[in-house]
């Protein structure tokens, strides 16, 4: 095995889905500035996610359109078959 190939700062990190407040803990070497108190009473680094397996339409089976600027409506109006 090559030396110094893999990162040496693996530690437990909490990943939190901000759309439904689902959180899970796993080992990672990602850098983060925020921390969170976990169920065991210890404080861990926190990584905020926009989407995870609990909110992604592929895994949930529910389609959710996120349209902030009305782009979908503009597209439908422009290419609407009459």
Backbone atoms as SQL, in Angstrom:
CREATE TABLE atoms (id INTEGER PRIMARY KEY, chain TEXT, resi INTEGER, resn TEXT, atom TEXT, x REAL, y REAL, z REAL);
INSERT INTO atoms VALUES
  (1, 'A', 1, 'UNK', 'N', 0.825, -1.192, 0.000),
  (2, 'A', 1, 'UNK', 'CA', 0.000, 0.000, 0.000),
  (3, 'A', 1, 'UNK', 'C', 0.870, 1.258, 0.000),
  (4, 'A', 2, 'UNK', 'N', 0.435, 2.262, -0.718),
  (5, 'A', 2, 'UNK', 'CA', 1.177, 3.525, -0.739),
  (6, 'A', 2, 'UNK', 'C', 0.927, 4.300, 0.549),
  (7, 'A', 3, 'UNK', 'N', 1.972, 4.930, 1.037),
  (8, 'A', 3, 'UNK', 'CA', 1.833, 5.746, 2.239),
  (9, 'A', 3, 'UNK', 'C', 1.253, 7.110, 1.884),
  (10, 'A', 4, 'UNK', 'N', 0.507, 7.689, 2.817),
  (11, 'A', 4, 'UNK', 'CA', -0.082, 9.025, 2.702),
  (12, 'A', 4, 'UNK', 'C', -1.023, 9.156, 1.500),
  (13, 'A', 5, 'UNK', 'N', -1.657, 8.072, 1.105),
  (14, 'A', 5, 'UNK', 'CA', -2.591, 8.110, -0.013),
  (15, 'A', 5, 'UNK', 'C', -3.999, 8.465, 0.467),
  (16, 'A', 6, 'UNK', 'N', -4.390, 7.912, 1.599),
  (17, 'A', 6, 'UNK', 'CA', -5.724, 8.144, 2.131),
  (18, 'A', 6, 'UNK', 'C', -5.681, 9.204, 3.232),
  (19, 'A', 7, 'UNK', 'N', -6.762, 9.980, 3.379),
  (20, 'A', 7, 'UNK', 'CA', -6.787, 10.995, 4.437),
  (21, 'A', 7, 'UNK', 'C', -6.725, 10.353, 5.819),
  (22, 'A', 8, 'UNK', 'N', -6.114, 11.043, 6.730),
  (23, 'A', 8, 'UNK', 'CA', -5.964, 10.503, 8.084),
  (24, 'A', 8, 'UNK', 'C', -6.974, 11.096, 9.067),
  (25, 'A', 9, 'UNK', 'N', -7.838, 11.993, 8.608),
  (26, 'A', 9, 'UNK', 'CA', -8.755, 12.676, 9.529),
  (27, 'A', 9, 'UNK', 'C', -10.182, 12.115, 9.469),
  (28, 'A', 10, 'UNK', 'N', -10.333, 10.804, 9.296),
  (29, 'A', 10, 'UNK', 'CA', -11.670, 10.208, 9.356),
  (30, 'A', 10, 'UNK', 'C', -12.203, 10.325, 10.765),
  (31, 'A', 11, 'UNK', 'N', -13.466, 10.736, 10.879),
  (32, 'A', 11, 'UNK', 'CA', -14.116, 10.875, 12.177),
  (33, 'A', 11, 'UNK', 'C', -15.616, 10.751, 11.970),
  (34, 'A', 12, 'UNK', 'N', -16.373, 10.653, 13.043),
  (35, 'A', 12, 'UNK', 'CA', -17.822, 10.593, 12.939),
  (36, 'A', 12, 'UNK', 'C', -18.363, 11.977, 12.605),
  (37, 'A', 13, 'UNK', 'N', -19.263, 12.047, 11.622),
  (38, 'A', 13, 'UNK', 'CA', -19.855, 13.299, 11.161),
  (39, 'A', 13, 'UNK', 'C', -21.358, 13.090, 11.025),
  (40, 'A', 14, 'UNK', 'N', -22.147, 14.097, 11.397),
  (41, 'A', 14, 'UNK', 'CA', -23.597, 14.038, 11.253),
  (42, 'A', 14, 'UNK', 'C', -23.985, 14.741, 9.957),
  (43, 'A', 15, 'UNK', 'N', -24.769, 14.057, 9.128),
  (44, 'A', 15, 'UNK', 'CA', -25.334, 14.623, 7.908),
  (45, 'A', 15, 'UNK', 'C', -26.818, 14.850, 8.153),
  (46, 'A', 16, 'UNK', 'N', -27.313, 16.072, 7.894),
  (47, 'A', 16, 'UNK', 'CA', -28.709, 16.413, 8.179),
  (48, 'A', 16, 'UNK', 'C', -29.396, 16.923, 6.920),
  (49, 'A', 17, 'UNK', 'N', -30.515, 16.281, 6.564),
  (50, 'A', 17, 'UNK', 'CA', -31.346, 16.704, 5.439),
  (51, 'A', 17, 'UNK', 'C', -32.204, 17.869, 5.921),
  (52, 'A', 18, 'UNK', 'N', -32.004, 19.049, 5.357),
  (53, 'A', 18, 'UNK', 'CA', -32.694, 20.246, 5.832),
  (54, 'A', 18, 'UNK', 'C', -34.148, 20.303, 5.377),
  (55, 'A', 19, 'UNK', 'N', -34.548, 19.506, 4.386),
  (56, 'A', 19, 'UNK', 'CA', -35.928, 19.557, 3.912),
  (57, 'A', 19, 'UNK', 'C', -36.876, 18.786, 4.825),
  (58, 'A', 20, 'UNK', 'N', -36.375, 17.803, 5.587),
  (59, 'A', 20, 'UNK', 'CA', -37.267, 17.051, 6.478),
  (60, 'A', 20, 'UNK', 'C', -36.639, 16.739, 7.833),
  (61, 'A', 21, 'UNK', 'N', -35.524, 17.357, 8.154),
  (62, 'A', 21, 'UNK', 'CA', -34.835, 17.216, 9.445),
  (63, 'A', 21, 'UNK', 'C', -34.379, 15.791, 9.764),
  (64, 'A', 22, 'UNK', 'N', -34.170, 14.954, 8.756),
  (65, 'A', 22, 'UNK', 'CA', -33.633, 13.615, 8.974),
  (66, 'A', 22, 'UNK', 'C', -32.118, 13.735, 9.108),
  (67, 'A', 23, 'UNK', 'N', -31.544, 13.070, 10.092),
  (68, 'A', 23, 'UNK', 'CA', -30.105, 13.132, 10.313),
  (69, 'A', 23, 'UNK', 'C', -29.554, 11.728, 10.507),
  (70, 'A', 24, 'UNK', 'N', -28.336, 11.524, 10.038),
  (71, 'A', 24, 'UNK', 'CA', -27.657, 10.256, 10.263),
  (72, 'A', 24, 'UNK', 'C', -26.180, 10.533, 10.501),
  (73, 'A', 25, 'UNK', 'N', -25.532, 9.592, 11.174),
  (74, 'A', 25, 'UNK', 'CA', -24.134, 9.758, 11.535),
  (75, 'A', 25, 'UNK', 'C', -23.318, 8.671, 10.829),
  (76, 'A', 26, 'UNK', 'N', -22.183, 9.068, 10.295),
  (77, 'A', 26, 'UNK', 'CA', -21.287, 8.137, 9.607),
  (78, 'A', 26, 'UNK', 'C', -19.875, 8.699, 9.643),
  (79, 'A', 27, 'UNK', 'N', -18.929, 7.890, 9.263),
  (80, 'A', 27, 'UNK', 'CA', -17.543, 8.364, 9.228),
  (81, 'A', 27, 'UNK', 'C', -17.283, 9.109, 7.929),
  (82, 'A', 28, 'UNK', 'N', -16.547, 10.220, 8.037),
  (83, 'A', 28, 'UNK', 'CA', -16.211, 11.031, 6.879),
  (84, 'A', 28, 'UNK', 'C', -14.990, 11.875, 7.210),
  (85, 'A', 29, 'UNK', 'N', -14.382, 12.433, 6.172),
  (86, 'A', 29, 'UNK', 'CA', -13.257, 13.347, 6.372),
  (87, 'A', 29, 'UNK', 'C', -13.589, 14.734, 5.826),
  (88, 'A', 30, 'UNK', 'N', -14.882, 15.034, 5.614),
  (89, 'A', 30, 'UNK', 'CA', -15.309, 16.329, 5.098),
  (90, 'A', 30, 'UNK', 'C', -15.050, 17.421, 6.137),
  (91, 'A', 31, 'UNK', 'N', -14.643, 18.588, 5.667),
  (92, 'A', 31, 'UNK', 'CA', -14.407, 19.726, 6.555),
  (93, 'A', 31, 'UNK', 'C', -15.704, 20.490, 6.761),
  (94, 'A', 32, 'UNK', 'N', -15.982, 20.881, 7.988),
  (95, 'A', 32, 'UNK', 'CA', -17.181, 21.642, 8.313),
  (96, 'A', 32, 'UNK', 'C', -16.906, 22.553, 9.499),
  (97, 'A', 33, 'UNK', 'N', -17.646, 23.644, 9.567),
  (98, 'A', 33, 'UNK', 'CA', -17.459, 24.602, 10.649),
  (99, 'A', 33, 'UNK', 'C', -18.529, 24.468, 11.728),
  (100, 'A', 34, 'UNK', 'N', -19.670, 23.837, 11.392),
  (101, 'A', 34, 'UNK', 'CA', -20.773, 23.716, 12.338),
  (102, 'A', 34, 'UNK', 'C', -20.696, 22.394, 13.088),
  (103, 'A', 35, 'UNK', 'N', -21.281, 22.395, 14.285),
  (104, 'A', 35, 'UNK', 'CA', -21.370, 21.179, 15.083),
  (105, 'A', 35, 'UNK', 'C', -22.805, 21.001, 15.573),
  (106, 'A', 36, 'UNK', 'N', -23.112, 19.781, 15.998),
  (107, 'A', 36, 'UNK', 'CA', -24.452, 19.476, 16.511),
  (108, 'A', 36, 'UNK', 'C', -24.305, 18.467, 17.641),
  (109, 'A', 37, 'UNK', 'N', -25.201, 18.561, 18.611),
  (110, 'A', 37, 'UNK', 'CA', -25.216, 17.608, 19.717),
  (111, 'A', 37, 'UNK', 'C', -26.060, 16.418, 19.290),
  (112, 'A', 38, 'UNK', 'N', -25.486, 15.229, 19.316),
  (113, 'A', 38, 'UNK', 'CA', -26.162, 14.017, 18.857),
  (114, 'A', 38, 'UNK', 'C', -26.885, 13.345, 20.011),
  (115, 'A', 39, 'UNK', 'N', -27.653, 12.301, 19.718),
  (116, 'A', 39, 'UNK', 'CA', -28.488, 11.611, 20.705),
  (117, 'A', 39, 'UNK', 'C', -27.684, 11.014, 21.852),
  (118, 'A', 40, 'UNK', 'N', -26.422, 10.687, 21.620),
  (119, 'A', 40, 'UNK', 'CA', -25.596, 10.096, 22.676),
  (120, 'A', 40, 'UNK', 'C', -24.977, 11.135, 23.600),
  (121, 'A', 41, 'UNK', 'N', -25.262, 12.419, 23.355),
  (122, 'A', 41, 'UNK', 'CA', -24.755, 13.487, 24.201),
  (123, 'A', 41, 'UNK', 'C', -23.447, 14.091, 23.731),
  (124, 'A', 42, 'UNK', 'N', -22.817, 13.502, 22.755),
  (125, 'A', 42, 'UNK', 'CA', -21.550, 14.029, 22.220),
  (126, 'A', 42, 'UNK', 'C', -21.818, 15.039, 21.118),
  (127, 'A', 43, 'UNK', 'N', -20.838, 15.890, 20.882),
  (128, 'A', 43, 'UNK', 'CA', -20.936, 16.905, 19.831),
  (129, 'A', 43, 'UNK', 'C', -20.112, 16.464, 18.630),
  (130, 'A', 44, 'UNK', 'N', -20.740, 16.525, 17.430),
  (131, 'A', 44, 'UNK', 'CA', -20.096, 16.075, 16.194),
  (132, 'A', 44, 'UNK', 'C', -20.164, 17.178, 15.146),
  (133, 'A', 45, 'UNK', 'N', -19.264, 17.149, 14.168),
  (134, 'A', 45, 'UNK', 'CA', -19.349, 18.095, 13.045),
  (135, 'A', 45, 'UNK', 'C', -20.644, 17.859, 12.274),
  (136, 'A', 46, 'UNK', 'N', -21.221, 18.931, 11.724),
  (137, 'A', 46, 'UNK', 'CA', -22.503, 18.862, 11.022),
  (138, 'A', 46, 'UNK', 'C', -22.328, 19.269, 9.568),
  (139, 'A', 47, 'UNK', 'N', -22.914, 18.464, 8.666),
  (140, 'A', 47, 'UNK', 'CA', -22.971, 18.784, 7.247),
  (141, 'A', 47, 'UNK', 'C', -24.440, 18.863, 6.869),
  (142, 'A', 48, 'UNK', 'N', -24.863, 20.009, 6.330),
  (143, 'A', 48, 'UNK', 'CA', -26.264, 20.197, 5.944),
  (144, 'A', 48, 'UNK', 'C', -26.454, 19.784, 4.488),
  (145, 'A', 49, 'UNK', 'N', -27.475, 18.951, 4.246),
  (146, 'A', 49, 'UNK', 'CA', -27.794, 18.469, 2.911),
  (147, 'A', 49, 'UNK', 'C', -29.104, 19.067, 2.439),
  (148, 'A', 50, 'UNK', 'N', -29.227, 19.322, 1.155),
  (149, 'A', 50, 'UNK', 'CA', -30.493, 19.792, 0.596),
  (150, 'A', 50, 'UNK', 'C', -31.428, 18.631, 0.314),
  (151, 'A', 51, 'UNK', 'N', -30.865, 17.486, 0.000),
  (152, 'A', 51, 'UNK', 'CA', -31.674, 16.323, -0.352),
  (153, 'A', 51, 'UNK', 'C', -30.935, 15.063, 0.066),
  (154, 'A', 52, 'UNK', 'N', -31.683, 14.066, 0.515),
  (155, 'A', 52, 'UNK', 'CA', -31.103, 12.774, 0.894),
  (156, 'A', 52, 'UNK', 'C', -32.042, 11.672, 0.430),
  (157, 'A', 53, 'UNK', 'N', -31.753, 10.445, 0.830),
  (158, 'A', 53, 'UNK', 'CA', -32.598, 9.342, 0.404),
  (159, 'A', 53, 'UNK', 'C', -34.001, 9.421, 1.008),
  (160, 'A', 54, 'UNK', 'N', -34.198, 10.196, 2.067),
  (161, 'A', 54, 'UNK', 'CA', -35.534, 10.329, 2.656),
  (162, 'A', 54, 'UNK', 'C', -36.383, 11.396, 1.978),
  (163, 'A', 55, 'UNK', 'N', -35.785, 12.219, 1.126),
  (164, 'A', 55, 'UNK', 'CA', -36.558, 13.272, 0.464),
  (165, 'A', 55, 'UNK', 'C', -36.436, 13.242, -1.057),
  (166, 'A', 56, 'UNK', 'N', -35.581, 12.385, -1.603),
  (167, 'A', 56, 'UNK', 'CA', -35.395, 12.326, -3.052),
  (168, 'A', 56, 'UNK', 'C', -36.568, 11.592, -3.706),
  (169, 'A', 57, 'UNK', 'N', -37.144, 12.141, -4.785),
  (170, 'A', 57, 'UNK', 'CA', -38.306, 11.513, -5.421),
  (171, 'A', 57, 'UNK', 'C', -38.053, 10.088, -5.904),
  (172, 'A', 58, 'UNK', 'N', -36.851, 9.760, -6.286),
  (173, 'A', 58, 'UNK', 'CA', -36.570, 8.405, -6.758),
  (174, 'A', 58, 'UNK', 'C', -36.798, 7.376, -5.654),
  (175, 'A', 59, 'UNK', 'N', -36.388, 7.710, -4.430),
  (176, 'A', 59, 'UNK', 'CA', -36.510, 6.778, -3.317),
  (177, 'A', 59, 'UNK', 'C', -37.870, 6.855, -2.627),
  (178, 'A', 60, 'UNK', 'N', -38.507, 8.016, -2.644),
  (179, 'A', 60, 'UNK', 'CA', -39.792, 8.163, -1.956),
  (180, 'A', 60, 'UNK', 'C', -40.973, 7.818, -2.845),
  (181, 'A', 61, 'UNK', 'N', -40.804, 7.918, -4.162),
  (182, 'A', 61, 'UNK', 'CA', -41.902, 7.641, -5.076),
  (183, 'A', 61, 'UNK', 'C', -42.854, 8.807, -5.235),
  (184, 'A', 62, 'UNK', 'N', -42.555, 9.928, -4.627),
  (185, 'A', 62, 'UNK', 'CA', -43.399, 11.119, -4.705),
  (186, 'A', 62, 'UNK', 'C', -42.663, 12.192, -5.493),
  (187, 'A', 63, 'UNK', 'N', -43.315, 12.721, -6.497),
  (188, 'A', 63, 'UNK', 'CA', -42.712, 13.778, -7.303),
  (189, 'A', 63, 'UNK', 'C', -42.959, 15.116, -6.630),
  (190, 'A', 64, 'UNK', 'N', -41.923, 15.896, -6.488),
  (191, 'A', 64, 'UNK', 'CA', -42.028, 17.200, -5.841),
  (192, 'A', 64, 'UNK', 'C', -41.339, 18.216, -6.730),
  (193, 'A', 65, 'UNK', 'N', -42.088, 19.170, -7.255),
  (194, 'A', 65, 'UNK', 'CA', -41.515, 20.207, -8.100),
  (195, 'A', 65, 'UNK', 'C', -41.129, 21.408, -7.245),
  (196, 'A', 66, 'UNK', 'N', -39.909, 21.826, -7.394),
  (197, 'A', 66, 'UNK', 'CA', -39.429, 23.012, -6.701),
  (198, 'A', 66, 'UNK', 'C', -39.245, 24.084, -7.760),
  (199, 'A', 67, 'UNK', 'N', -40.121, 25.073, -7.745),
  (200, 'A', 67, 'UNK', 'CA', -40.092, 26.122, -8.760),
  (201, 'A', 67, 'UNK', 'C', -40.073, 27.466, -8.058),
  (202, 'A', 68, 'UNK', 'N', -38.930, 28.114, -8.069),
  (203, 'A', 68, 'UNK', 'CA', -38.799, 29.367, -7.337),
  (204, 'A', 68, 'UNK', 'C', -39.105, 30.586, -8.192),
  (205, 'A', 69, 'UNK', 'N', -38.913, 30.489, -9.493),
  (206, 'A', 69, 'UNK', 'CA', -39.077, 31.676, -10.338),
  (207, 'A', 69, 'UNK', 'C', -40.178, 31.522, -11.373),
  (208, 'A', 70, 'UNK', 'N', -40.999, 30.481, -11.294),
  (209, 'A', 70, 'UNK', 'CA', -42.067, 30.296, -12.264),
  (210, 'A', 70, 'UNK', 'C', -41.577, 29.796, -13.601),
  (211, 'A', 71, 'UNK', 'N', -40.404, 29.198, -13.655),
  (212, 'A', 71, 'UNK', 'CA', -39.824, 28.755, -14.922),
  (213, 'A', 71, 'UNK', 'C', -40.609, 27.626, -15.554),
  (214, 'A', 72, 'UNK', 'N', -41.163, 26.749, -14.733),
  (215, 'A', 72, 'UNK', 'CA', -41.931, 25.628, -15.274),
  (216, 'A', 72, 'UNK', 'C', -43.192, 26.130, -15.951),
  (217, 'A', 73, 'UNK', 'N', -43.877, 27.072, -15.329),
  (218, 'A', 73, 'UNK', 'CA', -45.094, 27.646, -15.925),
  (219, 'A', 73, 'UNK', 'C', -44.775, 28.388, -17.217),
  (220, 'A', 74, 'UNK', 'N', -43.680, 29.127, -17.239),
  (221, 'A', 74, 'UNK', 'CA', -43.282, 29.837, -18.464),
  (222, 'A', 74, 'UNK', 'C', -43.012, 28.856, -19.594),
  (223, 'A', 75, 'UNK', 'N', -42.328, 27.749, -19.277),
  (224, 'A', 75, 'UNK', 'CA', -42.037, 26.744, -20.292),
  (225, 'A', 75, 'UNK', 'C', -43.324, 26.111, -20.805),
  (226, 'A', 76, 'UNK', 'N', -44.223, 25.750, -19.903),
  (227, 'A', 76, 'UNK', 'CA', -45.480, 25.123, -20.306),
  (228, 'A', 76, 'UNK', 'C', -46.324, 26.070, -21.157),
  (229, 'A', 77, 'UNK', 'N', -46.359, 27.333, -20.813),
  (230, 'A', 77, 'UNK', 'CA', -47.128, 28.305, -21.594),
  (231, 'A', 77, 'UNK', 'C', -46.524, 28.517, -22.979),
  (232, 'A', 78, 'UNK', 'N', -45.218, 28.522, -23.068),
  (233, 'A', 78, 'UNK', 'CA', -44.546, 28.760, -24.327),
  (234, 'A', 78, 'UNK', 'C', -44.719, 27.592, -25.298),
  (235, 'A', 79, 'UNK', 'N', -44.647, 26.379, -24.798),
  (236, 'A', 79, 'UNK', 'CA', -44.690, 25.206, -25.657),
  (237, 'A', 79, 'UNK', 'C', -45.978, 24.400, -25.511),
  (238, 'A', 80, 'UNK', 'N', -47.002, 25.043, -25.058),
  (239, 'A', 80, 'UNK', 'CA', -48.291, 24.382, -24.865),
  (240, 'A', 80, 'UNK', 'C', -48.913, 24.090, -26.234),
  (241, 'A', 81, 'UNK', 'N', -49.298, 22.820, -26.443),
  (242, 'A', 81, 'UNK', 'CA', -49.951, 22.455, -27.715),
  (243, 'A', 81, 'UNK', 'C', -51.408, 22.868, -27.650),
  (244, 'A', 82, 'UNK', 'N', -51.873, 23.485, -28.745),
  (245, 'A', 82, 'UNK', 'CA', -53.241, 23.992, -28.757),
  (246, 'A', 82, 'UNK', 'C', -54.131, 23.128, -29.594);
